[in-house]
């Protein structure tokens, strides 16, 4: 009886050590979601007065909620703003560096004078060691939104946006233009709470597919 008890203790000690090793080698990815604009910076204004700053903030909140409720906190997710306030581009990039983020995703909506529609993915136009990873991340998310939600894909593009320029040096970073608020169909779509949840889930699945 005494021998069995000692064996059990040894097994428990091994399991504790094993769990600690899993925690060391299986750290959660730190993801910073950046809902663009905020405060006095409304961003694009679309059909029915829909505002870009509100749409992207709602998507960001849903990403955080779904990561917790559906994915059991698979990722460690932060957002650059937790209320309707304006955060400078410098501070958004600085937060990504301070958090030592593994991924940076900036959320925006588009506007156009014609009837343009669809999603665009932007990556910084430099040759960073994270550029290829950023491209893979952007395509993984774009594939989800087009495949599951039917969003038109306007392709992956390169630009010198400040928020990308200042984050690509530290981690894969992308900027998503999620639909055109000036397009009546996409404005209607982005006005629905259920559709906001679906978009947030597709972003999460895209991140998960990229991570795997």
C-alpha positions in Angstrom: 0.0 0.0 0.0 2.8 2.3 0.9 4.6 1.6 -2.4 1.5 2.4 -4.4 1.2 5.8 -2.6 4.8 6.7 -3.5 4.2 5.7 -7.1 1.2 7.9 -7.2 3.1 10.8 -5.8 5.8 10.4 -8.4 3.2 10.3 -11.2 1.6 13.5 -9.9 4.9 15.2 -9.7 5.6 14.2 -13.3 2.2 15.6 -14.4 2.9 18.9 -12.7 6.3 19.1 -14.5 4.6 18.1 -17.8 2.0 20.8 -17.4 4.6 23.5 -16.6 6.5 22.5 -19.8 3.3 22.7 -21.8 2.7 26.2 -20.5 6.3 27.2 -21.4 6.2 25.9 -24.9 2.5 26.5 -25.6 2.2 30.2 -24.7 -0.9 31.9 -26.1 -0.4 34.2 -29.0 -0.8 37.8 -28.1 -3.0 39.6 -30.6 -3.7 43.3 -30.7 -6.9 44.3 -32.5 -6.9 48.0 -33.5 -10.4 49.4 -34.2 -9.5 52.5 -36.3 -10.5 56.1 -35.7 -12.5 56.9 -32.6 -13.6 60.0 -30.7 -13.8 63.1 -32.9 -12.3 61.1 -35.8 -15.4 59.4 -37.1 -13.8 57.9 -40.2 -16.0 57.1 -43.1 -19.7 57.9 -43.0 -21.9 55.7 -45.1 -25.6 55.0 -46.0 -28.1 55.9 -43.2 -25.3 57.8 -41.4 -23.5 54.6 -40.4 -20.1 55.5 -38.9 -16.8 53.6 -39.5 -15.6 54.1 -35.9 -18.6 52.4 -34.5 -18.7 49.5 -36.9 -15.0 48.5 -36.3 -15.3 49.0 -32.6 -18.3 46.6 -32.5 -16.3 44.1 -34.5 -13.3 44.4 -32.2 -15.6 43.9 -29.1 -17.1 40.7 -30.7 -13.7 39.3 -31.5 -12.7 39.6 -27.8 -16.0 38.1 -26.6 -16.0 35.2 -29.1 -12.4 34.4 -28.3 -13.5 34.0 -24.6 -16.9 32.4 -25.1 -16.4 30.1 -28.2 -12.6 29.5 -28.3 -12.1 29.3 -24.6 -9.5 32.1 -24.6 -7.4 30.4 -27.2 -5.7 33.8 -27.8 -4.6 36.6 -25.5 -6.4 39.5 -27.2 -6.1 43.2 -26.5 -7.7 46.2 -28.3 -6.2 49.6 -28.8 -9.3 51.4 -27.5 -12.0 50.2 -25.1 -14.3 53.1 -25.7 -15.1 55.8 -28.2 -11.9 57.7 -27.9 -9.1 58.8 -30.3 -5.8 57.0 -29.9 -2.8 58.4 -31.9 -1.3 56.1 -34.6 2.0 56.3 -32.7 0.3 55.1 -29.5 -1.3 52.2 -31.3 2.0 51.0 -32.6 3.7 51.6 -29.3 1.1 49.4 -27.6 1.8 46.6 -30.0 5.5 46.9 -29.1 4.9 47.1 -25.4 2.7 44.1 -25.4 5.2 42.2 -27.5 2.3 41.3 -29.7 2.5 38.3 -32.0 -0.1 39.8 -34.4 -1.5 43.3 -35.1 -4.8 43.7 -37.0 -6.2 47.1 -37.7 -9.9 47.3 -38.6 -11.4 49.8 -41.0 -14.3 50.3 -43.4 -14.1 51.8 -46.9 -15.9 54.5 -48.7 -16.2 55.4 -52.4 -18.0 57.7 -54.7 -19.0 54.8 -57.0 -20.7 51.6 -56.0 -17.6 49.8 -55.0 -17.9 46.8 -52.7 -15.8 44.1 -51.0 -12.9 43.6 -48.6 -9.3 44.8 -49.0 -6.3 43.6 -47.1 -3.3 45.9 -46.8 0.3 44.9 -45.9 3.2 47.3 -45.5 5.2 47.8 -48.7 8.6 47.1 -47.1 10.6 43.9 -47.2 10.3 43.1 -43.5 11.1 39.6 -42.0 7.4 39.6 -41.1 6.0 40.5 -44.5 5.4 37.0 -45.7 3.7 36.1 -42.4 1.5 39.2 -42.7 0.5 38.2 -46.2 -0.5 34.7 -45.0 -2.5 36.2 -42.1 -4.3 38.6 -44.4 -5.2 35.9 -46.9 -6.3 33.5 -44.2 -8.9 36.1 -42.9 -9.9 37.1 -46.4 -10.5 33.5 -47.4 -12.9 33.1 -44.4 -14.9 36.2 -45.1 -15.3 35.5 -48.8 -15.9 31.7 -48.4 -18.3 31.8 -45.4 -19.9 35.2 -45.8 -19.7 35.8 -49.5 -17.7 39.1 -49.2 -16.2 40.1 -52.5 -12.4 39.9 -52.3 -10.7 43.0 -53.7 -7.3 41.4 -53.2 -4.2 41.9 -51.1 -2.5 45.3 -51.5 0.7 47.0 -50.3 0.7 50.5 -48.8 2.8 52.8 -46.6 0.2 53.4 -43.9 1.8 54.7 -40.7 0.2 52.1 -38.4 1.5 49.3 -40.6 4.9 50.9 -41.1 5.4 51.2 -37.3 4.2 47.7 -36.4 5.6 45.5 -39.2 9.1 45.8 -37.7 7.9 43.9 -34.6 5.3 41.4 -35.8 3.1 40.5 -38.7 0.6 43.3 -39.1 -2.3 43.9 -41.5 -5.0 46.5 -42.1 -8.5 45.2 -43.1 -10.9 47.4 -45.0 -14.1 45.5 -44.2 -16.6 46.5 -46.8 -17.8 49.9 -48.2 -20.2 51.9 -46.0 -21.2 53.8 -49.1 -22.5 50.6 -50.7 -26.1 50.1 -49.7 -25.8 46.3 -49.5 -22.7 46.3 -47.3 -24.0 49.2 -45.2 -27.1 47.1 -44.5 -25.0 44.1 -43.7 -22.7 46.0 -41.3 -25.7 47.5 -39.6 -26.8 44.1 -38.3 -25.6 42.8 -34.9 -25.7 39.2 -36.1 -23.6 40.1 -39.1 -21.0 41.9 -36.9 -20.7 38.6 -34.9 -20.3 36.6 -38.1 -17.5 38.9 -39.3 -15.8 38.8 -35.9 -15.9 35.0 -36.0 -14.4 34.8 -39.5 -11.6 37.0 -38.3 -10.9 34.7 -35.4 -11.1 31.6 -37.6 -8.7 33.2 -40.0 -6.3 34.0 -37.2 -6.6 30.4 -35.9 -6.0 28.9 -39.4 -2.9 31.1 -39.8 -1.7 30.1 -36.4 -2.1 26.4 -37.1 
